[in-house]
Amino acid sequence: MCIAGIVMVSAAEPATVSPAQADTWLAATPKAQVLDVRTKEEFAGGHLAKAILIPWTDKDFSVRAAKELDPRKPVLVYCLSGGRSAEAAAALVKLGFTEVRNLAGGIAAWQQAGKPIDKVAPKP
């Protein structure tokens, strides 16, 4: 469902949002969590502002996500092109996260849309 360009999300499944929708939503949702599910090396090459790195390929992804993220706060998930983040977003819903969005096309589409990225090393 879409109201005034903002995608409404149900707890049943994550929504897929375009870079423009994600950018608008992030600006309007200051408490949003941004989750990068790529590798440390990919993250170091550039990431969205305020992103938390929890690689989808890590065996403890679900444990770390439950520990490091607040399931009551909205979250935007992304990877390089959208595949890993779609899987991670579905996993977050299963963990009880109530408002999950997946960035369509990942950070590649974000950059292609001219959106900014940060290049700060991840926290250990």
Residue pairs with C-beta under 8 A, 6 or more apart in sequence:
1 7
1 8
2 8
5 21
5 24
6 21
6 24
6 25
6 28
7 15
7 17
7 21
7 25
7 101
8 15
9 15
9 74
9 99
9 100
9 101
11 93
11 98
11 99
12 93
13 90
13 93
14 77
14 86
14 89
14 90
14 92
14 93
14 100
14 101
14 102
15 100
15 101
15 102
16 82
16 86
16 101
16 102
16 103
16 104
17 25
17 76
17 101
17 102
17 103
17 104
18 104
18 105
18 109
18 113
19 103
19 104
19 105
19 109
19 110
19 112
19 113
19 115
20 113
22 76
22 101
22 103
22 110
23 113
23 115
25 32
25 76
25 101
26 32
26 34
26 76
29 74
31 73
31 74
32 73
32 74
32 75
32 76
33 50
33 52
33 69
33 70
33 73
33 74
33 75
33 76
34 48
34 49
34 50
34 51
34 52
34 75
34 76
34 78
35 51
35 52
35 54
35 65
35 69
35 75
35 76
35 77
35 78
35 88
35 92
36 42
36 43
36 47
36 48
36 51
36 52
36 53
36 54
36 78
36 79
36 107
37 54
37 55
37 56
37 61
37 77
37 78
37 79
37 84
37 85
37 88
38 47
38 53
38 55
38 56
38 79
38 80
38 84
38 107
39 55
39 57
40 53
40 55
40 122
42 80
43 51
43 53
43 122
44 119
44 121
44 122
45 119
46 107
46 111
46 117
46 118
46 119
47 53
47 107
47 117
47 118
47 119
47 120
47 122
48 76
48 78
48 107
48 110
48 115
48 117
48 118
49 116
49 117
49 118
51 78
51 118
52 68
52 69
53 122
53 123
54 61
54 64
54 65
54 68
54 69
55 61
56 79
56 84
56 85
56 87
56 88
57 84
58 64
61 88
61 91
62 91
62 95
65 88
65 91
65 92
65 95
66 95
69 75
69 92
69 97
71 92
71 95
71 96
71 97
71 98
72 98
73 99
74 99
74 100
74 101
75 92
75 97
75 99
75 100
75 101
76 101
76 102
76 103
77 85
77 88
77 89
77 92
77 100
77 101
77 102
77 103
78 85
78 102
78 103
78 106
78 107
78 110
79 85
79 88
79 106
79 107
80 106
80 107
80 108
81 105
81 106
81 108
81 109
82 102
82 103
82 104
82 105
82 106
82 109
83 106
85 102
85 103
85 106
86 102
89 100
89 101
89 102
92 100
93 100
103 109
103 110
105 112
107 117
110 117
111 117
